[in-house]
Amino acid sequence: MLFLALMACTGSDPADTATPIVDDGCVHPVWSGGWPFPSNRLVTRDGASPTGVRLALTEADLPLSRKDLPPLDVALFDGLDGFSRLAPAVVRLDTPVDPTAFGDLSPDGTAPVSILDVEAGQFVSGRLAITSSGSTLTVWPDTALRPAALHAIVLRADLPTATCFSAGPDILAAQAAGDTHADEMDAAFAAAEAAGLSRDAIAAVVPFTTRSAESEVATLRALE
């Protein structure tokens, strides 16, 4: 199932070294391949879909799986009407951070990485996990996200490291200018502000759409 497959993505850091996005002395999320994940950068618009989107993935778009597990099959994901409501949000950093600097944080808008229910205007309760190398941040929702709803990964600008945390102005400008979900980014920023997080405190938002209930039922029936 989609949830189980995505769980395999978060077991360890990929062996390759990420290239910094901009040379400004800041820590940045890696904005290539499947990072951050999930993201509506990886969907296509489909008026016949219950959610209005379909996943349009290639193998390069999927986060790397653990080395002791077989590669993920893109066919498990491609064409679904959204992302799993149970799978975690995963962010890779181009510079490792000290995992001990975070303490025991819950993603409620005060954590460096959170999941926001954009349409409900609320941060989702969950758990923040950081790999021992400090290169991957993972947010596990406590309960299933709302189906067929717009959500967003929210990255705070004040990541507790020795340096600043930024998506890089070139990344934000490119998204706003050429991204088909720029309107979703605007909605996510507005929802985060309504939930008490000012725009100045946000490094980036990454909108994603969750699967519909109909899609999940169809998957379960196919397993019978």
GULOKE-667115 format. One record per atom (N, C-alpha, C): atom name; x, y, z. Coordinates in steps of 0.001 Angstrom, whole numbers, plus 500000, padded with zeros to 6 digits. Each point is the difference from the previous one (the first is absolute). Layout:
BEGIN
+----+--------+--------+--------+
|  a |     c1 |     c2 |     c3 |
+----+--------+--------+--------+
| CA |      X |      Y |      Z |
...
+----+--------+--------+--------+
//
This chain:
BEGIN
+----+--------+--------+--------+
|  a |     c1 |     c2 |     c3 |
+----+--------+--------+--------+
|  N | 500840 | 498811 | 500000 |
| CA | 499160 | 501189 | 500000 |
|  C | 500880 | 501245 | 500000 |
|  N | 499399 | 501127 | 499597 |
| CA | 500755 | 501237 | 499895 |
|  C | 500649 | 500384 | 501320 |
|  N | 499265 | 499874 | 501100 |
| CA | 500541 | 500377 | 501310 |
|  C | 501205 | 499149 | 500355 |
|  N | 499877 | 498690 | 499814 |
| CA | 501090 | 499107 | 500354 |
|  C | 501224 | 500253 | 499140 |
|  N | 499768 | 500280 | 498728 |
| CA | 501129 | 500265 | 499125 |
|  C | 500732 | 501265 | 500398 |
|  N | 499250 | 501020 | 500382 |
| CA | 500636 | 501254 | 500371 |
|  C | 500726 | 499887 | 501328 |
|  N | 499555 | 499115 | 500873 |
| CA | 500704 | 499809 | 501252 |
|  C | 501438 | 499573 | 499744 |
|  N | 500198 | 499257 | 498920 |
| CA | 501345 | 499520 | 499680 |
|  C | 500922 | 501116 | 499562 |
|  N | 499435 | 501159 | 499658 |
| CA | 500832 | 501092 | 499507 |
|  C | 500736 | 500723 | 501103 |
|  N | 499606 | 499812 | 501238 |
| CA | 500501 | 500853 | 501061 |
|  C | 500968 | 499294 | 500927 |
|  N | 500440 | 498810 | 499649 |
| CA | 500820 | 499233 | 500916 |
|  C | 501426 | 500483 | 500136 |
|  N | 500573 | 500581 | 498946 |
| CA | 501381 | 500456 | 500076 |
|  C | 500234 | 501060 | 498953 |
|  N | 501085 | 500739 | 500154 |
| CA | 500335 | 501041 | 499041 |
|  C | 500586 | 499380 | 498742 |
|  N | 499713 | 500579 | 498823 |
| CA | 500676 | 499556 | 498786 |
|  C | 501490 | 500242 | 500132 |
|  N | 500781 | 499217 | 499295 |
| CA | 501445 | 500076 | 500130 |
|  C | 500584 | 501217 | 499296 |
|  N | 499270 | 500521 | 499002 |
| CA | 500563 | 501114 | 499245 |
|  C | 499972 | 501290 | 500818 |
|  N | 500873 | 500930 | 499636 |
| CA | 500077 | 501289 | 500676 |
|  C | 499218 | 501029 | 499209 |
|  N | 499096 | 500701 | 500677 |
| CA | 499179 | 500986 | 499326 |
|  C | 500821 | 501241 | 499663 |
|  N | 499651 | 500636 | 498900 |
| CA | 500670 | 501223 | 499593 |
|  C | 499244 | 501198 | 500551 |
|  N | 500681 | 500955 | 500643 |
| CA | 499300 | 501175 | 500527 |
|  C | 499238 | 500737 | 498911 |
|  N | 498820 | 500512 | 500361 |
| CA | 499162 | 500699 | 499029 |
|  C | 500579 | 501372 | 499679 |
|  N | 500312 | 500756 | 501016 |
| CA | 500616 | 501311 | 499813 |
|  C | 501128 | 500148 | 501012 |
|  N | 501012 | 500738 | 499637 |
| CA | 501156 | 500171 | 500872 |
|  C | 499822 | 501267 | 500830 |
|  N | 499132 | 499941 | 501005 |
| CA | 499745 | 501159 | 500845 |
|  C | 500270 | 499696 | 501470 |
|  N | 500641 | 498848 | 500275 |
| CA | 500333 | 499657 | 501374 |
|  C | 498866 | 499394 | 500778 |
|  N | 498860 | 499744 | 499339 |
| CA | 498827 | 499455 | 500687 |
|  C | 499876 | 498499 | 499760 |
|  N | 499199 | 499358 | 500840 |
| CA | 499590 | 498617 | 499767 |
|  C | 498745 | 500041 | 499144 |
|  N | 499940 | 499123 | 498967 |
| CA | 498858 | 500002 | 499088 |
|  C | 499400 | 498604 | 499877 |
|  N | 498694 | 499913 | 499771 |
| CA | 499431 | 498709 | 499618 |
|  C | 500464 | 499645 | 498599 |
|  N | 500198 | 498720 | 499747 |
| CA | 500420 | 499549 | 498674 |
|  C | 498780 | 499978 | 499093 |
|  N | 500054 | 500763 | 498916 |
| CA | 498846 | 500177 | 499121 |
|  C | 500230 | 499288 | 498676 |
|  N | 500239 | 498690 | 500075 |
| CA | 500227 | 499235 | 498787 |
|  C | 499499 | 498589 | 500211 |
|  N | 499773 | 499290 | 498881 |
| CA | 499458 | 498648 | 500106 |
|  C | 498686 | 500030 | 500757 |
|  N | 499875 | 499166 | 501002 |
| CA | 498762 | 499931 | 500767 |
|  C | 500020 | 500808 | 501275 |
|  N | 500880 | 500982 | 500109 |
| CA | 500111 | 500757 | 501240 |
|  C | 499507 | 501421 | 499822 |
|  N | 499307 | 500582 | 500970 |
| CA | 499302 | 499310 | 501091 |
|  C | 498892 | 499100 | 499454 |
|  N | 499529 | 499099 | 500829 |
| CA | 498986 | 499042 | 499579 |
|  C | 498970 | 499850 | 501115 |
|  N | 498702 | 500046 | 499703 |
| CA | 499377 | 500141 | 498679 |
|  C | 499943 | 501453 | 499546 |
|  N | 499716 | 500182 | 498709 |
| CA | 499949 | 501348 | 499438 |
|  C | 499147 | 499986 | 498742 |
|  N | 499195 | 501038 | 499838 |
| CA | 499190 | 500111 | 498789 |
|  C | 500828 | 500404 | 498785 |
|  N | 501322 | 500132 | 500159 |
| CA | 500866 | 500090 | 498825 |
|  C | 499935 | 498701 | 499214 |
|  N | 499545 | 498937 | 500652 |
| CA | 500032 | 498661 | 499409 |
|  C | 498613 | 499532 | 499564 |
|  N | 499095 | 500954 | 499706 |
| CA | 498656 | 499629 | 499542 |
|  C | 499710 | 500693 | 498681 |
|  N | 498958 | 499506 | 499337 |
| CA | 499449 | 500664 | 498829 |
|  C | 498540 | 500284 | 500272 |
|  N | 499461 | 501064 | 499428 |
| CA | 498605 | 500352 | 500207 |
|  C | 499102 | 499081 | 499179 |
|  N | 498914 | 499544 | 500632 |
| CA | 499081 | 499071 | 499345 |
|  C | 498591 | 500294 | 500488 |
|  N | 499190 | 500591 | 499153 |
| CA | 498638 | 500363 | 500364 |
|  C | 499120 | 498807 | 500302 |
|  N | 500391 | 498809 | 499528 |
| CA | 499208 | 498801 | 500253 |
|  C | 500354 | 499339 | 501324 |
|  N | 501059 | 500471 | 500648 |
| CA | 500417 | 499432 | 501279 |
|  C | 499169 | 500575 | 501135 |
|  N | 499648 | 499200 | 501012 |
| CA | 499248 | 500514 | 501151 |
|  C | 500706 | 501142 | 500725 |
|  N | 501332 | 500034 | 499895 |
| CA | 500773 | 501048 | 500671 |
|  C | 500442 | 501111 | 499060 |
|  N | 499828 | 499785 | 498710 |
| CA | 500451 | 500971 | 499021 |
|  C | 501426 | 499797 | 499544 |
|  N | 500689 | 498974 | 500552 |
| CA | 501383 | 499736 | 499612 |
|  C | 500217 | 498497 | 499848 |
|  N | 501092 | 499667 | 499340 |
| CA | 500502 | 498624 | 499918 |
|  C | 501503 | 500047 | 500209 |
|  N | 500525 | 499022 | 500723 |
| CA | 501445 | 499928 | 500142 |
|  C | 500622 | 499687 | 498642 |
|  N | 501046 | 500730 | 499660 |
| CA | 500712 | 499797 | 498744 |
|  C | 501478 | 499852 | 500341 |
|  N | 500388 | 498775 | 500305 |
| CA | 501329 | 499749 | 500550 |
|  C | 500886 | 499214 | 499044 |
|  N | 501291 | 500234 | 500135 |
| CA | 501008 | 499152 | 499381 |
|  C | 500819 | 499389 | 501134 |
|  N | 500840 | 499060 | 499679 |
| CA | 500827 | 499380 | 501031 |
|  C | 500875 | 501037 | 500703 |
|  N | 500442 | 501013 | 499258 |
| CA | 500866 | 501024 | 500577 |
|  C | 499263 | 500870 | 501014 |
|  N | 498654 | 500003 | 499953 |
| CA | 499217 | 500836 | 500904 |
|  C | 499805 | 499368 | 501366 |
|  N | 500205 | 498696 | 500109 |
| CA | 499742 | 499312 | 501261 |
|  C | 501190 | 500147 | 500940 |
|  N | 499743 | 500288 | 501279 |
| CA | 501099 | 500002 | 500968 |
|  C | 500700 | 498650 | 499996 |
|  N | 501301 | 500002 | 500251 |
| CA | 500761 | 498756 | 499995 |
|  C | 499563 | 499104 | 501146 |
|  N | 499932 | 498716 | 499736 |
| CA | 499639 | 499045 | 501038 |
|  C | 501251 | 499556 | 500752 |
|  N | 499790 | 499292 | 501076 |
| CA | 501129 | 499474 | 500759 |
|  C | 500796 | 499027 | 499148 |
|  N | 501317 | 499945 | 500270 |
| CA | 500873 | 499165 | 499178 |
|  C | 499680 | 498513 | 500142 |
|  N | 499384 | 499605 | 501145 |
| CA | 499716 | 498589 | 500195 |
|  C | 498637 | 499603 | 499458 |
|  N | 499328 | 500925 | 499297 |
| CA | 498701 | 499721 | 499427 |
|  C | 500051 | 500197 | 498491 |
|  N | 499135 | 499300 | 499256 |
| CA | 499995 | 500176 | 498544 |
|  C | 499523 | 501402 | 499635 |
|  N | 500378 | 500492 | 498820 |
| CA | 499560 | 501335 | 499570 |
|  C | 498472 | 500079 | 499936 |
|  N | 499478 | 501188 | 500256 |
| CA | 498561 | 500201 | 499915 |
|  C | 499548 | 499920 | 498548 |
|  N | 498815 | 499442 | 499790 |
| CA | 499420 | 499875 | 498664 |
|  C | 499106 | 501214 | 499756 |
|  N | 500352 | 500808 | 499010 |
| CA | 499239 | 501220 | 499738 |
|  C | 498557 | 499683 | 499628 |
|  N | 499741 | 498795 | 499502 |
| CA | 498639 | 499624 | 499624 |
|  C | 499055 | 499965 | 501195 |
|  N | 500553 | 499849 | 501220 |
| CA | 499168 | 500004 | 501198 |
|  C | 499397 | 501376 | 500276 |
|  N | 500621 | 501037 | 499469 |
| CA | 499624 | 501371 | 500312 |
|  C | 499387 | 500736 | 498817 |
|  N | 500581 | 499813 | 498830 |
| CA | 499621 | 500790 | 498839 |
|  C | 498526 | 499828 | 499670 |
|  N | 499298 | 501113 | 499814 |
| CA | 498596 | 499970 | 499626 |
|  C | 499034 | 500092 | 501156 |
|  N | 500473 | 499848 | 501243 |
| CA | 499097 | 500148 | 501143 |
|  C | 499514 | 501441 | 500087 |
|  N | 498866 | 500205 | 500662 |
| CA | 499407 | 501341 | 500025 |
|  C | 500498 | 500848 | 501167 |
|  N | 501125 | 499635 | 500565 |
| CA | 500595 | 500778 | 501081 |
|  C | 500983 | 499149 | 500774 |
|  N | 500571 | 500596 | 501030 |
| CA | 501001 | 499322 | 500816 |
|  C | 499348 | 499352 | 501222 |
|  N | 500672 | 498985 | 500530 |
| CA | 499488 | 499254 | 501136 |
|  C | 499703 | 500914 | 501183 |
|  N | 498915 | 499694 | 500708 |
| CA | 499612 | 500801 | 501165 |
|  C | 500769 | 499588 | 501255 |
|  N | 500769 | 498926 | 499913 |
| CA | 500733 | 499493 | 501161 |
|  C | 501510 | 500095 | 499858 |
|  N | 500453 | 500183 | 498789 |
| CA | 501445 | 500035 | 499778 |
|  C | 500593 | 501287 | 500570 |
|  N | 501266 | 499959 | 500416 |
| CA | 500631 | 501187 | 500593 |
|  C | 500410 | 501020 | 498953 |
|  N | 500195 | 501217 | 500454 |
| CA | 500616 | 501039 | 499176 |
|  C | 501501 | 499955 | 500255 |
|  N | 500791 | 500013 | 498935 |
| CA | 501446 | 499826 | 500109 |
|  C | 500720 | 501172 | 499338 |
|  N | 500945 | 500577 | 500725 |
| CA | 500799 | 501120 | 499486 |
|  C | 501471 | 499654 | 500147 |
|  N | 500743 | 500127 | 498904 |
| CA | 501452 | 499821 | 500036 |
|  C | 500664 | 501354 | 500081 |
|  N | 501086 | 500086 | 500742 |
| CA | 500756 | 501242 | 500129 |
|  C | 501339 | 499880 | 499290 |
|  N | 500466 | 501112 | 499433 |
| CA | 501283 | 499945 | 499294 |
|  C | 501182 | 500064 | 500957 |
|  N | 499747 | 500380 | 501251 |
| CA | 501036 | 500055 | 501027 |
|  C | 499475 | 499321 | 501256 |
|  N | 500656 | 498999 | 500542 |
| CA | 499502 | 499329 | 501209 |
|  C | 499875 | 500984 | 501166 |
|  N | 498996 | 499764 | 500822 |
| CA | 499805 | 500805 | 501203 |
|  C | 500154 | 499089 | 501218 |
|  N | 500167 | 500591 | 501154 |
| CA | 500179 | 499241 | 501232 |
|  C | 498653 | 499485 | 500481 |
|  N | 499757 | 498667 | 499960 |
| CA | 498703 | 499470 | 500413 |
|  C | 499651 | 500318 | 501446 |
|  N | 501004 | 500174 | 500844 |
| CA | 499731 | 500265 | 501412 |
|  C | 499521 | 501429 | 500236 |
|  N | 500082 | 500847 | 498976 |
| CA | 499601 | 501393 | 500176 |
|  C | 498491 | 500183 | 500020 |
|  N | 499271 | 498969 | 499573 |
| CA | 498561 | 500150 | 499858 |
|  C | 499232 | 499661 | 501272 |
|  N | 500525 | 499105 | 500806 |
| CA | 499249 | 499564 | 501164 |
|  C | 498810 | 499153 | 499571 |
|  N | 498990 | 499918 | 500851 |
| CA | 498813 | 499190 | 499731 |
|  C | 498906 | 500914 | 499476 |
|  N | 499987 | 500211 | 498676 |
| CA | 499064 | 500943 | 499404 |
|  C | 498873 | 499283 | 499292 |
|  N | 498825 | 500568 | 500094 |
| CA | 498847 | 499503 | 499271 |
|  C | 499660 | 500996 | 498902 |
|  N | 499745 | 499534 | 498779 |
| CA | 499726 | 500921 | 498899 |
|  C | 498650 | 500703 | 500167 |
|  N | 500010 | 501111 | 500699 |
| CA | 498770 | 500746 | 500245 |
|  C | 500144 | 501443 | 499566 |
|  N | 500936 | 500267 | 499105 |
| CA | 500264 | 501352 | 499579 |
|  C | 501214 | 500580 | 500697 |
|  N | 500382 | 499435 | 501136 |
| CA | 501202 | 500464 | 500692 |
|  C | 501201 | 499153 | 499630 |
|  N | 499771 | 498844 | 499397 |
| CA | 501096 | 499139 | 499564 |
|  C | 500582 | 500539 | 498690 |
|  N | 501243 | 499643 | 499670 |
| CA | 500613 | 500514 | 498769 |
|  C | 499326 | 499499 | 498732 |
|  N | 499400 | 498813 | 500064 |
| CA | 499259 | 499461 | 498863 |
|  C | 498662 | 499497 | 500509 |
|  N | 498917 | 500434 | 499366 |
| CA | 498659 | 499621 | 500432 |
|  C | 499138 | 499664 | 498793 |
|  N | 498880 | 499330 | 500254 |
| CA | 498994 | 499767 | 498974 |
|  C | 498805 | 500894 | 500312 |
|  N | 499550 | 500729 | 499012 |
| CA | 498887 | 500930 | 500148 |
|  C | 498821 | 499518 | 499173 |
|  N | 498825 | 499909 | 500623 |
| CA | 498760 | 499756 | 499269 |
|  C | 499553 | 501365 | 499489 |
|  N | 500236 | 500253 | 498734 |
| CA | 499787 | 501337 | 499448 |
|  C | 498534 | 500397 | 500053 |
|  N | 499121 | 499106 | 499591 |
| CA | 498585 | 500339 | 499927 |
|  C | 499375 | 500154 | 501376 |
|  N | 500503 | 499255 | 500987 |
| CA | 499495 | 500122 | 501364 |
|  C | 500693 | 501121 | 500760 |
|  N | 501162 | 500453 | 499486 |
| CA | 500734 | 501064 | 500658 |
|  C | 500606 | 499579 | 501326 |
|  N | 500429 | 498730 | 500084 |
| CA | 500539 | 499485 | 501251 |
|  C | 501260 | 499181 | 499742 |
|  N | 500955 | 500087 | 500944 |
| CA | 501156 | 499118 | 499945 |
|  C | 499591 | 498620 | 500503 |
|  N | 500597 | 498964 | 499403 |
| CA | 499650 | 498623 | 500305 |
|  C | 500881 | 499490 | 501142 |
|  N | 499384 | 499363 | 500971 |
| CA | 500766 | 499405 | 501095 |
|  C | 500818 | 498832 | 499475 |
|  N | 501230 | 499895 | 500464 |
| CA | 500855 | 498921 | 499526 |
|  C | 501317 | 499964 | 500738 |
|  N | 500935 | 499231 | 499448 |
| CA | 501317 | 499829 | 500617 |
|  C | 501080 | 500365 | 498999 |
|  N | 501004 | 500697 | 500479 |
| CA | 501138 | 500371 | 499168 |
|  C | 501167 | 499080 | 500304 |
|  N | 500532 | 499365 | 498960 |
| CA | 501154 | 499114 | 500156 |
|  C | 501148 | 500540 | 499146 |
|  N | 501219 | 499853 | 500517 |
| CA | 501191 | 500473 | 499306 |
|  C | 501008 | 498862 | 499952 |
|  N | 500530 | 499706 | 498836 |
| CA | 500975 | 498921 | 499894 |
|  C | 501261 | 500362 | 500768 |
|  N | 500740 | 498989 | 500387 |
| CA | 501201 | 500209 | 500814 |
|  C | 501028 | 500873 | 499292 |
|  N | 500002 | 499974 | 498676 |
| CA | 500943 | 500830 | 499245 |
|  C | 499561 | 501453 | 499939 |
|  N | 498726 | 500276 | 500341 |
| CA | 499493 | 501364 | 499976 |
|  C | 499651 | 500512 | 498624 |
|  N | 499872 | 499115 | 499005 |
| CA | 499738 | 500429 | 498634 |
|  C | 498554 | 499839 | 499557 |
|  N | 499193 | 499260 | 500747 |
| CA | 498623 | 499753 | 499600 |
|  C | 499054 | 500251 | 501161 |
|  N | 498984 | 500829 | 499759 |
| CA | 498957 | 500286 | 500974 |
|  C | 498712 | 499332 | 499532 |
|  N | 499339 | 499290 | 500898 |
| CA | 498793 | 499262 | 499656 |
|  C | 498883 | 500351 | 500979 |
|  N | 498836 | 500320 | 499474 |
| CA | 498831 | 500294 | 500823 |
|  C | 498985 | 498875 | 499820 |
|  N | 499688 | 499314 | 501100 |
| CA | 499012 | 498925 | 499987 |
|  C | 498686 | 500526 | 500582 |
|  N | 498917 | 500057 | 499220 |
| CA | 498720 | 500449 | 500559 |
|  C | 499466 | 498991 | 501010 |
|  N | 499387 | 500504 | 501083 |
| CA | 499456 | 499105 | 501025 |
|  C | 498802 | 499213 | 499487 |
|  N | 499224 | 500610 | 499124 |
| CA | 498827 | 499343 | 499410 |
|  C | 500002 | 500263 | 498505 |
|  N | 499159 | 499271 | 499289 |
| CA | 499917 | 500182 | 498556 |
|  C | 499562 | 501425 | 499672 |
|  N | 500635 | 500582 | 499000 |
| CA | 499619 | 501331 | 499541 |
|  C | 498624 | 499945 | 499333 |
|  N | 499360 | 501139 | 499896 |
| CA | 498686 | 500042 | 499355 |
|  C | 500139 | 499597 | 498535 |
|  N | 499029 | 499204 | 499499 |
| CA | 500099 | 499563 | 498595 |
|  C | 499656 | 501116 | 499029 |
|  N | 500572 | 499911 | 498816 |
| CA | 499701 | 500921 | 498904 |
|  C | 500087 | 501454 | 500443 |
|  N | 501044 | 500314 | 500746 |
| CA | 500143 | 501346 | 500555 |
|  C | 501402 | 500527 | 499753 |
|  N | 500098 | 501312 | 499857 |
| CA | 501294 | 500633 | 499801 |
|  C | 500718 | 500153 | 501332 |
|  N | 501219 | 499517 | 500065 |
| CA | 500865 | 500144 | 501161 |
|  C | 501315 | 500633 | 499544 |
|  N | 500881 | 500274 | 500938 |
| CA | 501302 | 500551 | 499630 |
|  C | 501024 | 499650 | 501061 |
|  N | 501212 | 499710 | 499543 |
| CA | 501137 | 499932 | 500899 |
|  C | 500445 | 501438 | 500231 |
|  N | 500145 | 500383 | 501256 |
| CA | 500426 | 501359 | 500337 |
|  C | 501381 | 499927 | 500635 |
|  N | 500954 | 500706 | 499414 |
| CA | 501364 | 500034 | 500518 |
|  C | 500238 | 501367 | 500617 |
|  N | 500272 | 500008 | 501290 |
| CA | 500238 | 501264 | 500688 |
|  C | 501379 | 500556 | 499665 |
|  N | 500103 | 501319 | 500067 |
| CA | 501269 | 500647 | 499686 |
|  C | 500992 | 499905 | 501144 |
|  N | 499508 | 499729 | 501224 |
| CA | 500882 | 500000 | 501171 |
|  C | 500364 | 498583 | 500430 |
|  N | 500446 | 499196 | 499030 |
| CA | 500482 | 498663 | 500315 |
|  C | 501150 | 500110 | 500997 |
|  N | 499945 | 499270 | 501124 |
| CA | 501021 | 500172 | 501033 |
|  C | 501347 | 499397 | 499608 |
|  N | 500761 | 500752 | 499257 |
| CA | 501342 | 499587 | 499608 |
|  C | 500945 | 501173 | 500238 |
|  N | 501250 | 499794 | 499673 |
| CA | 500981 | 501068 | 500175 |
|  C | 499895 | 501044 | 498901 |
|  N | 499180 | 499726 | 499008 |
| CA | 499865 | 500927 | 498875 |
|  C | 498526 | 500160 | 499674 |
|  N | 499693 | 500795 | 498978 |
| CA | 498599 | 500251 | 499660 |
|  C | 499429 | 498855 | 499167 |
|  N | 498692 | 500021 | 499841 |
| CA | 499285 | 498971 | 499260 |
|  C | 499160 | 500694 | 498952 |
|  N | 500192 | 499668 | 498739 |
| CA | 499311 | 500714 | 498940 |
|  C | 499759 | 499088 | 498817 |
|  N | 498881 | 500231 | 499317 |
| CA | 499746 | 499271 | 498763 |
|  C | 500810 | 500591 | 498858 |
|  N | 500549 | 501193 | 500183 |
| CA | 500731 | 500670 | 498934 |
|  C | 499036 | 500838 | 499177 |
|  N | 500268 | 501287 | 499821 |
| CA | 499067 | 500870 | 499279 |
|  C | 499762 | 499570 | 498566 |
|  N | 500985 | 499348 | 499378 |
| CA | 499815 | 499560 | 498623 |
|  C | 498955 | 498893 | 499911 |
|  N | 499968 | 499140 | 501012 |
| CA | 499029 | 498920 | 500007 |
|  C | 498585 | 500551 | 500163 |
|  N | 499814 | 500895 | 500952 |
| CA | 498678 | 500566 | 500234 |
|  C | 499528 | 500796 | 498784 |
|  N | 500906 | 500751 | 499374 |
| CA | 499622 | 500793 | 498835 |
|  C | 499612 | 499107 | 498834 |
|  N | 500750 | 498912 | 499811 |
| CA | 499690 | 499080 | 498904 |
|  C | 498652 | 499336 | 500215 |
|  N | 499721 | 499610 | 501241 |
| CA | 498714 | 499376 | 500281 |
|  C | 498852 | 500967 | 499750 |
|  N | 500153 | 501227 | 500499 |
| CA | 498921 | 500977 | 499876 |
|  C | 499753 | 500387 | 498548 |
|  N | 501078 | 500031 | 499193 |
| CA | 499872 | 500457 | 498623 |
|  C | 499528 | 498911 | 499046 |
|  N | 500508 | 498778 | 500183 |
| CA | 499736 | 498984 | 499002 |
|  C | 499274 | 498774 | 500475 |
|  N | 499681 | 499926 | 501265 |
| CA | 499382 | 498800 | 500525 |
|  C | 498499 | 500027 | 499809 |
|  N | 499449 | 498877 | 499598 |
| CA | 498556 | 499943 | 499795 |
|  C | 499236 | 500016 | 501318 |
|  N | 500697 | 499840 | 501122 |
| CA | 499299 | 500043 | 501279 |
|  C | 500407 | 501219 | 500824 |
|  N | 500342 | 501113 | 499305 |
| CA | 500327 | 501237 | 500710 |
|  C | 498824 | 500462 | 500849 |
|  N | 498773 | 499777 | 499500 |
| CA | 498823 | 500381 | 500772 |
|  C | 499907 | 499176 | 501283 |
|  N | 500441 | 498749 | 499934 |
| CA | 499998 | 499156 | 501194 |
|  C | 501034 | 500486 | 501005 |
|  N | 501131 | 500484 | 499513 |
| CA | 501006 | 500557 | 500900 |
|  C | 499455 | 501226 | 500722 |
|  N | 499310 | 500859 | 499250 |
| CA | 499404 | 501179 | 500617 |
|  C | 498998 | 499602 | 501074 |
|  N | 499187 | 498976 | 499700 |
| CA | 499018 | 499528 | 500975 |
|  C | 500674 | 499433 | 501237 |
|  N | 501125 | 499296 | 499808 |
| CA | 500724 | 499419 | 501135 |
|  C | 500615 | 501082 | 500871 |
|  N | 500597 | 501010 | 499373 |
| CA | 500550 | 501117 | 500773 |
|  C | 498900 | 500678 | 500817 |
|  N | 498849 | 500234 | 499362 |
| CA | 498898 | 500671 | 500691 |
|  C | 499478 | 499155 | 501152 |
|  N | 499898 | 498683 | 499792 |
| CA | 499502 | 499115 | 501058 |
|  C | 500978 | 499946 | 501165 |
|  N | 501300 | 499977 | 499694 |
| CA | 501001 | 499986 | 501068 |
|  C | 499938 | 501285 | 500816 |
|  N | 499825 | 501120 | 499310 |
| CA | 499879 | 501277 | 500709 |
|  C | 498753 | 500018 | 500870 |
|  N | 498884 | 499464 | 499479 |
| CA | 498767 | 499940 | 500771 |
|  C | 500147 | 499105 | 501223 |
|  N | 500891 | 498992 | 499894 |
| CA | 500241 | 499083 | 501114 |
|  C | 501026 | 500554 | 500989 |
|  N | 500501 | 501210 | 499735 |
| CA | 500883 | 500653 | 500951 |
|  C | 501469 | 500040 | 499631 |
|  N | 500348 | 499577 | 498777 |
| CA | 501400 | 500005 | 499583 |
|  C | 500182 | 501069 | 498928 |
|  N | 500752 | 501027 | 500296 |
| CA | 500162 | 501100 | 499059 |
|  C | 500797 | 499559 | 498778 |
|  N | 499777 | 500679 | 498891 |
| CA | 500694 | 499640 | 498769 |
|  C | 501511 | 500159 | 500135 |
|  N | 500431 | 500970 | 500785 |
| CA | 501434 | 500203 | 500200 |
|  C | 500656 | 498817 | 500702 |
|  N | 499206 | 499208 | 500732 |
| CA | 500533 | 498859 | 500736 |
|  C | 500047 | 498737 | 499149 |
|  N | 499550 | 500091 | 498743 |
| CA | 499908 | 498833 | 499125 |
|  C | 501073 | 500058 | 498923 |
|  N | 500781 | 498934 | 499879 |
| CA | 501001 | 499913 | 498939 |
|  C | 499366 | 499537 | 498696 |
|  N | 499038 | 499083 | 500087 |
| CA | 499358 | 499471 | 498797 |
|  C | 498750 | 499229 | 500377 |
|  N | 499079 | 499904 | 499050 |
| CA | 498853 | 499111 | 500126 |
|  C | 499993 | 499062 | 498800 |
|  N | 499614 | 498751 | 500220 |
| CA | 499982 | 498998 | 498936 |
|  C | 498606 | 499381 | 499968 |
|  N | 499097 | 500497 | 499142 |
| CA | 498636 | 499468 | 499956 |
|  C | 499960 | 498567 | 499476 |
|  N | 499074 | 499209 | 500547 |
| CA | 499729 | 498665 | 499458 |
|  C | 498548 | 499641 | 500267 |
|  N | 499444 | 499175 | 499136 |
| CA | 498598 | 499595 | 500081 |
|  C | 499905 | 498551 | 500443 |
|  N | 499148 | 499726 | 500972 |
| CA | 499829 | 498629 | 500483 |
|  C | 499017 | 499226 | 499132 |
|  N | 500127 | 498688 | 500040 |
| CA | 499130 | 499110 | 499226 |
|  C | 498549 | 500114 | 500446 |
|  N | 499114 | 499678 | 499083 |
| CA | 498575 | 499964 | 500339 |
|  C | 499660 | 498693 | 500703 |
|  N | 498909 | 500006 | 500738 |
| CA | 499531 | 498780 | 500656 |
|  C | 499647 | 498944 | 498965 |
|  N | 499432 | 500429 | 498880 |
| CA | 499640 | 499051 | 498944 |
|  C | 501220 | 499273 | 499468 |
|  N | 501096 | 500718 | 499841 |
| CA | 501234 | 499408 | 499507 |
|  C | 500556 | 498979 | 500990 |
|  N | 499933 | 500313 | 501282 |
| CA | 500512 | 499084 | 501001 |
|  C | 499158 | 498723 | 500059 |
|  N | 498675 | 500155 | 499898 |
| CA | 499125 | 498820 | 500011 |
|  C | 500285 | 499113 | 498798 |
|  N | 500223 | 500626 | 498845 |
| CA | 500296 | 499227 | 498787 |
|  C | 501288 | 499205 | 500163 |
|  N | 501009 | 500600 | 500657 |
| CA | 501264 | 499305 | 500236 |
|  C | 499787 | 498800 | 500923 |
|  N | 499225 | 500198 | 501057 |
| CA | 499742 | 498911 | 500943 |
|  C | 499240 | 498864 | 499344 |
|  N | 499036 | 500323 | 499169 |
| CA | 499224 | 498957 | 499306 |
|  C | 500865 | 499225 | 499033 |
|  N | 500979 | 500667 | 499410 |
| CA | 500882 | 499323 | 499065 |
|  C | 500890 | 498991 | 500697 |
|  N | 500191 | 500175 | 501315 |
| CA | 500837 | 499078 | 500763 |
|  C | 499228 | 498772 | 500474 |
|  N | 498696 | 500018 | 499896 |
| CA | 499175 | 498886 | 500486 |
|  C | 500176 | 498765 | 499113 |
+----+--------+--------+--------+
//
